[in-house]
Amino acid sequence: MASMRAFSCVRLESHKLPTSSCISHNQNILSTKIINPFPNQTLKTTTILPTKNSFTTSAFFFNKPKSIPQIQLSSTDSIPSKVQELYVYEINERDRESPAYLRLSQKQVNSLGDLVPFTNKIYTGDLQKRVGITAGLCILIQNVPEKKGDRYEAIYSFYFGDYGHLSVQGPYLTYEDTCLTVTGGTGVFEGAYGKVKLQQLIFPFKLFYTFYLEGIEDLPEELVVTPVTPSPAVEPSEAAKACEPHAVIPNFTN
């Protein structure tokens, strides 16, 4: 019995071994079925010759395309970091039908939701040149009777003719000075950020602004002036009021 089991085992094991013709056939199938899955890359084939009772082994290597070097710009090199001050007077000369009070609350007392669209003239800080206008909207947030005034959320822009414009947003209080955020700009003000201090001189007719701007190139010289000391008595020059050619910036916004 033991010898019969051994003989049977040998027959079974020998039955599992592939014949040489089978090996050759499988190799032919492998060689004809291989397809390069990366048609854009160079295919190199390294063949190991078969030894007795072994298969032909093929290894594939690909020449990877050379990576293109990327140039990285430092943010500190591309964005100016210095703070520049810009001074502007906003004056309501009562000739633009501004402001318009829209009493959406339908209440006699100023109340939440009332809207105040407005536009006024703006001048350089030395009051010698007309530069453009303001244009925007104030949304009434709270009436403050103990201070005889109101709190608004203001969203508006300063237009500087060919130089572009600056946009701001933040609190506007009729009874004290405030600070708003510079949200962006165009032209020479493109990329600007920072803050602006708003000083009430005569509500709502005279205001003085000090911008603290970052993220932009040097401001044009005619905008960088020594300001007149803010007071309720300040007035633009007669030439600036009349928009004479030497007293306006290029294509000032009207």
Protein Blocks (a to p, Z undefined) as FASTA:
>chain_A
ZZmmmmmmmmmmmmmpccfklmmmmmmmmmmmpccfblkbccddddddddehiacddddd
dddddddddddddfklmmcfbdcddddddddehlnopacdddfkopabdcehiacddddd
dddfkopacfbdcddddddfbdcfknopadddddddddehjnopcddeddddfkbccddd
dfbdehjlgoiacddddddfbdckbccdddddehiacddfklmccdddddfkbccdfklm
nopaklccehiaZZ
